[in-house]
């Protein structure tokens, strides 16, 4: 189980960012250090990623905050997601992060024609959006990639969404954010509209953006 979990990730509670989780390597262990605003009731914290959920434990009050520090061995991380997107209330607590849709997602339309002439815009390929996809907010899209260049470039991207389709992870990036990325870094395979907002979508497999879903 050789993968890099290090980074700072948002804690998403009830659809809003409520704190942050820092993950660092300490020899053979991974240290998870979480902090968020104090709230009533128990908060059982998990980390989430495209390939699952990993339970960390119950956050404890400390002044006006809730905190949790967990030190886990590589063996203890068995079953954890290989790439963390965010942290949040654990599923068994009834506070799991449910599949939600971006604004007006019921009117999502895949656009495979009339691609803008700007060469920085993605090409139109014969790959349509499956209508049954469940889109989740992706506060940390850089965590979906294994390459350092992609991680660095996507570290500043916000407002993205991701969905799972078999072995692929589909990442939808707002048009403005996609246009600001280094040209050619990631192949965007198609466009999708959520209401009036245009997103460019790349398809990720094993931490790398692929150039064709075929």
N, C-alpha and C positions, 0 to 999 in steps of 0.2 A: 504494500500500500504506500507507494512513493508519490506523493503529490504535495503541493505547497498550499497550505491554508492561511498563510500569514497575510495580514491586512487589517483594515478597519472597516467594519460593516455596520449599517444602520440597524437599529432595533425598531421593527415596525409593529405597532400595536393599534388595533382598530383602524387600520388603513393609514395611520400617520406615523411619522418618524418621532420616536419618543426617547431615543438614547443611542448609544453606540457600543459595539463589541469589538475589542481589539484582540487579535490572535497572533501569538508570537511563538517561535520555536525556542525551546530551552533544552539543549542536548537531545535526549531521546523522547522528550515530552513536548506536547503542545499546550500552551497556556492560554486559556480563554478568560478575558477580563471584561465583564459587562457592567454597564452603569446606565440607569435611566431614571426619570422622574418618579418619585414615590406615588403609588396608587393603591387604592383599597384592595384587600383580598390577596390571595397567594398568586404569584406569577411564576409559573414553571416555564423556563426558557429553553428553546431549541434553536438550532441553526437549520437553515433551509437552503436547498440548492436544487438544480434541475433534476438531480437523481435521488432526491429523498430528504429526510429529516434526521437530525441527530440531537438527542436530548442532553441538556447540560445540567439542569437542576433547578432548585427553587431560589429565586433572588431574595436577598435579605435586606431589611431596612438599615440605612446608615445615614443619620441626619435626615435631610429632606430628599434622599435618593434611595433607590434600590440597587444593590450591587451583588455581583456573583463572580468569584474567581474559581476556575476549574483547571486542574492540571491533569491531562490525560495522556496515557501512553499510546503508542501506535496501535497496539492490540485493542485498546479501549475504543479506538475510533472506527472499529469495524462496523460497517453499516451507515457511517456518516456520509453526507454528500462529499463528492470529490472536489467540488468547487462551491464555495459558500456565496449566496447572493445577499442574504440578510438573516437576521435573527428575529424571533417573535415568540408569542405564547405557544406552548407545546400543544399538540393535538389532544392529548389525554386530559388537558385542563379545560377543554371546550373552547379554547381561544385560538384554534388553529387558523392560519391564514387561508381563507377560502379562495377558490378561483373567482376572480372578479374581472370585469370587462372595462376597458377604457371607455371614456365618454362616448355615447351613441354607438357602441360597438355592434349593436344590432343592425346597424346600417353599414357595417364594414364591407368594403368593395375592393376586390383585387384588380389593380389596373395593369394590364399587360399590353396596352396600346397607348399611343400618344405620349411616349416618354419625352421629357424635356430635352431639347437639343444639347444642352450643356453636357460636355463629355464627363464632367464630374458626377453626373447623375447616373443611377444604376441602369444597366441594360434590361430590356424586357425579355424574359425567358419563358418558356412554356412550363411554368410551374405555378399552379394556382393555390390559393389559400384554402386548406380544408375547412369547411364551414363549421365543423364541430370543435375547433380548437378552443381551449380555455386559456385566455391571456392573463398573466400575472404581472404585477409591477416588478420591475427589475432595478432596484436602487443601485446595484453595483454590477453593471454589465461587464466590467473588466474581469470579474471573477470567472466568467464563462470561458475565457481564453487561457491557453497554456503558454502562448508566446509572449515574451517581454515587450515587444513593440506594440502588440495589440493591447496588452494590459495597460501600458502607459497611455496610449491614445484614447482608450475608452474610459480611462479613469475620470475624465471630466464630463462624460456624457450623462445627462439626467433626463428623466421623463420617458425612459425606455420601458418596453414590455417584453416578456418572453413567453413562449408556449412550447409544449413538447409534442412531437409527431414521430412516433416510433423511436428510432435511434438518434434522431436529430433534435437539436434545440433551435427554435426559430427566435431570433432577436429582432424586434421592431424598434428602430431608432428614429426619432423625430427628424424631419427633413433637414432642418437647420443644423442639427448636430451631425448628421451624416455628411453634409456638405463641408463641414469644418474638419473632417478627418483627413489624414494624408491620402492623397489620391492613389488608388490601387492597393491600399493596405488590406482592405476587406472587400470581397466581391458581394455587392448587394444584388440579389437575384430577382426581386420584384418589389412592387410598391403595394401598399395597402392604405386604405382610408378608414379612419375611425371618425365618423361624422364628417367634418370639414378638414380635419387635421391629416396631413399626409405623412406617412412613415415609410422608411426604406428598410427592407428586411434582408438579413443574411441568415444562412443556415450553418449551424455549427455541429461538428461531429468530432468527438474526442479532443475537444479544446481548440479545434482549428476550423476556420470558415472554409466551406467547400465551394467549388466553382460550378458544380452542377449536382442537383439532387438525384440525378439518374443513376 
